Structures are given as structure tokens and as C-alpha cells.
Amino acid sequence: MSEVISLNIWQFSLIYLLLIVVLIIMKKCRINQTKLLFVASLRMTVQLVLAGLVLTYIFQNPRPLFTVLYLMVMTGFAIFIVLSRNKSINKQFKIIVGASLASTGLAIVCFFIMVVVGVSLFNPQYTIPISGMIIGNAMTGVGLGLRTFNESIKARRSRIDALLNIGATPRKILLPFVNQSLETALLPTLNSMIGMGIISLPGMMTGQILSGTLPMTAILYQIAIIIAICAVTCLAVFCSLYFGYKTLYNKRQQFINL
């Protein structure tokens, strides 16, 4: 395997020329998101550079405390982002979503690192990047599931009222929405699995190959991480919605937070 080619600052800066292409197309199509493009590009660059500096320090000074703190911050931000995009849900529902995202994400991370890879959970080289992929995808899945659930209820409010009038219980009314939302949240992951290896080479595998890892080793890691992502997405969305929807009605089978 050849050595890794490092990019100098001038080579790296050339990639931003592609944003000009995006900007031109947006202007031509009258898409008024120029500000969002600049803000998103700037925030992405600053955040990743800062993350790179922090990770460089942690890798050079591997201490369990640093790894644990990074995981806590990562999980906390994931929960914050999901809840900030779903402000309409009640407080109990939010607690369940946060607990589901944190518990399932960290459980899958522990299993992957300690059982599948077989290294210490406090090893930052493995724990931090793998945790980022697992918790990040769990965050995306839960966000998509909650949005689908809320939009489905709003769109079918008249149907829900009609079912209530004929004596249907809240559980029978809401459970189909939970199942539909779980399916919607899983579809992006399942669809990406179908085309992997033929249409696309996933990010983790590509990164490992670029760093000099043997392709077969990279493939095994990629298969393992995708299965972990599928599992954590399913678990996090299921727990969030299955336990969360029960906060929308009381013991007398009356809706209180719909």
C-alpha cells in the first residue's frame, strides 16, 4: 500500500471552488438560500477544524476522562438537536426521547468497541469516531421518526377524532402512526445498504483505504458499522416512539397532550 498523501492548505482550499458552482446553480434557479450555503459551509469548516484540534490533543494524551467527556458532549448535542427540532412534544416525551437516544446509542457503542473490536472503551482512536457514526445516525433516525409521527397526527386529526367518537382507544389509534414512523426512519439506512459496494463505497471504508488499510479489513469494519447503525436507529426510534406516544393520553384513555 502507498503512503497517505497529505493535503497542504492550498490544495485543500481548491475544494471550495465547487461551492461557486453550487452558488451559480442556486442563483440561476432562484433558490434564495445563498446565506444558508455560506453559513453552513463556514460552520462546517470551523466545527470540523476545532474537532480536529481537540481530537489531535486527545489522541496524543489518551486519558479515559477525555474520552468520556467527548462522548458526553457528543450525546448531549445529539439530544439537544433532536429536541430543538421537535419543540411541540411534551416534557415527558422529551425525557423519553433523550433517554432512548443516549441509552441505545451508548449500549451499541459499548458492544461494538468492547465485543466486536475487542479494545478498551477508553481507547479514543476507536471509541470517538465510531461513536460519532453510531450516535449521529441514531440522532438522524430519531429526528426523522419524530417528524413523521407529528406530521402524520396533524394530517389525520379529523380521522383521529372520528375514531375516538366510535370508541377506539388511544393505543389503537396511535400505534399505526408509531409503526409507520419507525418504517420511515429505517428506510434511508436500508436503502443505503442495498447499494453499498456496487454503487457507493461508504465513508468509513473510503477513509480507511485512503489511510492505507487493506481493503478487506476496511470492508469488514464497514459491514460491522452499518449493521450497528441499522440496529441503533431501529432501537432508538422504537424506544422513543413506543414509550413516548403513551405520554399523549392518561390512564382513563383520554388524550391530554395530542
C-alpha positions as CSV (number, residue, x, y, z in Angstrom):
1,M,0.0,0.0,0.0
2,S,1.3,3.5,-0.9
3,E,1.7,6.1,1.8
4,V,-1.0,8.7,2.6
5,I,-0.9,11.9,0.6
6,S,-1.3,14.9,2.8
7,L,-3.1,17.9,1.5
8,N,-1.5,21.3,2.0
9,I,-3.6,24.4,2.7
10,W,-3.6,25.5,-1.0
11,Q,-4.7,22.1,-2.3
12,F,-7.4,21.9,0.4
13,S,-8.7,25.4,-0.4
14,L,-9.3,24.4,-4.1
15,I,-12.3,22.3,-3.0
16,Y,-14.2,25.5,-2.1
17,L,-14.3,26.4,-5.8
18,L,-17.0,23.8,-6.1
19,L,-19.2,25.9,-3.9
20,I,-19.1,28.6,-6.6
21,V,-20.8,26.0,-8.9
22,V,-23.5,25.4,-6.3
23,L,-23.9,29.2,-5.9
24,I,-24.3,29.7,-9.6
25,I,-26.9,27.0,-9.9
26,M,-28.8,28.3,-6.9
27,K,-28.9,31.8,-8.5
28,K,-30.0,30.5,-11.8
29,C,-32.8,28.5,-10.3
30,R,-33.8,31.4,-8.0
31,I,-33.1,29.4,-4.8
32,N,-32.8,32.0,-2.1
33,Q,-30.6,30.1,0.2
34,T,-27.3,31.8,-0.5
35,K,-26.9,32.9,3.1
36,L,-27.6,29.4,4.3
37,L,-24.9,28.0,2.0
38,F,-22.3,30.4,3.3
39,V,-23.3,29.9,7.0
40,A,-23.4,26.1,6.6
41,S,-20.0,25.9,4.8
42,L,-18.4,28.2,7.4
43,R,-19.9,26.4,10.4
44,M,-18.9,23.0,9.0
45,T,-15.4,24.2,8.4
46,V,-14.9,25.8,11.8
47,Q,-16.6,22.9,13.7
48,L,-14.5,20.2,12.0
49,V,-11.3,22.1,12.4
50,L,-12.0,22.6,16.1
51,A,-12.9,18.9,16.4
52,G,-9.7,18.0,14.6
53,L,-7.6,20.1,17.1
54,V,-9.4,18.5,20.1
55,L,-9.1,15.0,18.7
56,T,-5.4,15.6,18.0
57,Y,-4.9,16.6,21.6
58,I,-6.9,13.6,22.9
59,F,-5.1,11.1,20.7
60,Q,-1.7,12.5,21.9
61,N,-2.9,12.4,25.5
62,P,-5.1,9.4,25.7
63,R,-6.9,9.6,29.1
64,P,-10.2,7.9,30.0
65,L,-11.6,11.2,31.3
66,F,-11.1,12.9,27.9
67,T,-12.9,10.1,26.0
68,V,-15.8,10.0,28.5
69,L,-16.2,13.8,28.3
70,Y,-16.2,13.7,24.5
71,L,-18.8,11.0,24.5
72,M,-21.0,13.0,26.9
73,V,-20.7,16.2,24.9
74,M,-21.5,14.3,21.6
75,T,-24.5,12.6,23.1
76,G,-25.7,15.8,24.7
77,F,-25.6,17.8,21.5
78,A,-27.4,15.0,19.6
79,I,-30.2,15.1,22.1
80,F,-30.3,18.9,22.0
81,I,-30.5,18.9,18.2
82,V,-33.3,16.4,18.1
83,L,-35.4,18.1,20.8
84,S,-34.8,21.6,19.3
85,R,-36.4,20.4,16.1
86,N,-39.4,18.9,17.9
87,K,-40.4,21.5,20.4
88,S,-44.1,20.6,20.2
89,I,-43.8,17.4,22.1
90,N,-44.5,17.4,25.9
91,K,-41.9,17.3,28.6
92,Q,-42.3,13.6,29.4
93,F,-42.0,12.7,25.7
94,K,-38.7,14.8,25.5
95,I,-37.3,12.9,28.5
96,I,-38.1,9.6,26.9
97,V,-36.5,10.7,23.6
98,G,-33.3,11.9,25.4
99,A,-33.0,8.7,27.5
100,S,-33.7,6.5,24.5
101,L,-31.2,8.2,22.3
102,A,-28.5,8.2,25.0
103,S,-29.1,4.6,26.3
104,T,-29.4,2.8,23.0
105,G,-26.5,4.8,21.4
106,L,-24.1,4.2,24.2
107,A,-25.2,0.5,24.5
108,I,-24.4,-0.2,20.8
109,V,-21.1,1.8,21.1
110,C,-20.0,-0.4,24.1
111,F,-21.0,-3.6,22.3
112,F,-19.2,-2.6,19.1
113,I,-16.0,-1.4,20.8
114,M,-15.6,-3.9,23.6
115,V,-17.1,-7.1,22.0
116,V,-16.8,-6.7,18.2
117,V,-13.5,-4.8,18.0
118,G,-12.2,-6.1,21.4
119,V,-10.4,-3.0,22.7
120,S,-10.9,-0.8,25.7
121,L,-13.9,1.6,25.7
122,F,-11.5,4.3,26.7
123,N,-9.4,3.9,23.5
124,P,-10.1,7.3,21.8
125,Q,-8.8,6.1,18.4
126,Y,-11.7,3.7,18.1
127,T,-14.4,4.9,20.5
128,I,-14.7,8.5,19.4
129,P,-15.0,8.1,15.6
130,I,-17.2,5.0,15.9
131,S,-19.4,6.7,18.5
132,G,-19.8,9.7,16.2
133,M,-21.1,7.5,13.4
134,I,-23.4,5.5,15.6
135,I,-24.9,8.4,17.7
136,G,-25.0,10.7,14.7
137,N,-27.1,8.2,12.7
138,A,-29.3,7.5,15.8
139,M,-29.9,11.2,16.0
140,T,-30.9,11.4,12.4
141,G,-33.2,8.4,12.7
142,V,-35.0,9.7,15.8
143,G,-35.4,13.1,14.3
144,L,-36.9,11.7,11.1
145,G,-39.2,9.4,13.1
146,L,-40.5,12.1,15.4
147,R,-41.1,14.5,12.4
148,T,-43.1,11.8,10.6
149,F,-45.0,10.9,13.7
150,N,-46.0,14.5,14.4
151,E,-46.9,15.3,10.8
152,S,-49.0,12.2,10.5
153,I,-51.0,13.1,13.6
154,K,-51.6,16.6,12.4
155,A,-52.6,15.5,8.9
156,R,-55.0,12.9,10.2
157,R,-56.5,14.8,13.1
158,S,-60.0,14.5,11.7
159,R,-59.6,10.8,11.4
160,I,-58.4,10.5,14.9
161,D,-61.4,12.4,16.2
162,A,-63.7,10.2,14.2
163,L,-62.1,7.1,15.7
164,L,-62.4,8.5,19.2
165,N,-66.1,9.1,18.6
166,I,-66.7,5.5,17.8
167,G,-64.9,4.3,20.9
168,A,-61.4,3.4,19.6
169,T,-58.7,3.6,22.3
170,P,-55.7,5.9,22.0
171,R,-53.4,3.0,21.7
172,K,-55.2,1.5,18.7
173,I,-55.3,5.0,17.1
174,L,-51.6,6.0,17.7
175,L,-49.8,2.6,17.3
176,P,-50.1,2.6,13.5
177,F,-48.5,6.1,13.4
178,V,-45.6,4.7,15.5
179,N,-45.1,1.8,13.2
180,Q,-45.3,4.0,10.1
181,S,-42.8,6.4,11.6
182,L,-40.4,3.6,12.5
183,E,-40.5,2.3,9.0
184,T,-39.8,5.8,7.5
185,A,-36.9,6.3,9.9
186,L,-35.3,2.9,8.9
187,L,-35.8,3.3,5.1
188,P,-32.7,5.6,4.4
189,T,-30.4,3.1,6.2
190,L,-31.9,0.1,4.5
191,N,-31.8,1.7,1.1
192,S,-28.1,2.7,1.5
193,M,-27.3,-0.9,2.5
194,I,-28.7,-2.2,-0.8
195,G,-26.4,-0.1,-2.9
196,M,-23.2,-0.4,-0.9
197,G,-20.2,-2.0,-2.6
198,I,-21.8,-1.6,-6.1
199,I,-23.0,2.0,-6.3
200,S,-21.0,3.5,-3.5
201,L,-18.1,3.0,-1.2
202,P,-19.1,4.2,2.2
203,G,-17.3,6.9,4.2
204,M,-15.7,4.7,6.8
205,M,-14.4,2.3,4.3
206,T,-13.1,5.0,2.0
207,G,-11.3,6.7,4.8
208,Q,-9.6,3.6,6.0
209,I,-8.5,2.7,2.4
210,L,-7.1,6.2,2.0
211,S,-5.2,5.9,5.2
212,G,-3.5,2.7,4.0
213,T,-5.7,0.0,5.5
214,L,-6.1,-3.2,3.4
215,P,-9.5,-3.1,1.5
216,M,-10.8,-6.4,3.1
217,T,-10.1,-5.1,6.6
218,A,-11.9,-1.8,5.7
219,I,-14.8,-3.8,4.3
220,L,-15.2,-5.9,7.5
221,Y,-15.3,-2.7,9.6
222,Q,-17.8,-1.1,7.2
223,I,-20.2,-4.0,7.3
224,A,-20.0,-4.1,11.1
225,I,-20.6,-0.3,11.5
226,I,-23.6,-0.4,9.0
227,I,-25.2,-3.2,10.9
228,A,-24.6,-1.3,14.2
229,I,-26.1,1.9,12.6
230,C,-29.2,-0.1,11.5
231,A,-29.6,-1.6,15.0
232,V,-29.2,1.7,16.9
233,T,-31.5,3.5,14.5
234,C,-34.2,0.9,15.0
235,L,-33.8,0.7,18.8
236,A,-33.5,4.5,19.3
237,V,-36.6,5.3,17.2
238,F,-38.6,2.4,18.6
239,C,-37.9,3.3,22.2
240,S,-38.5,7.0,21.6
241,L,-41.9,6.5,19.9
242,Y,-43.2,3.4,21.6
243,F,-42.7,4.7,25.1
244,G,-43.2,8.4,24.1
245,Y,-46.6,8.1,22.5
246,K,-48.0,6.8,25.8
247,T,-47.5,10.2,27.3
248,L,-50.1,11.6,25.0
249,Y,-53.0,10.0,26.9
250,N,-53.8,9.2,30.6
251,K,-54.9,6.1,32.5
252,R,-58.5,6.9,31.7
253,Q,-57.7,6.6,27.9
254,Q,-58.2,10.3,27.4
255,F,-55.9,12.3,25.2
256,I,-54.0,15.0,27.2
257,N,-51.1,16.1,25.0
258,L,-52.2,15.5,21.4
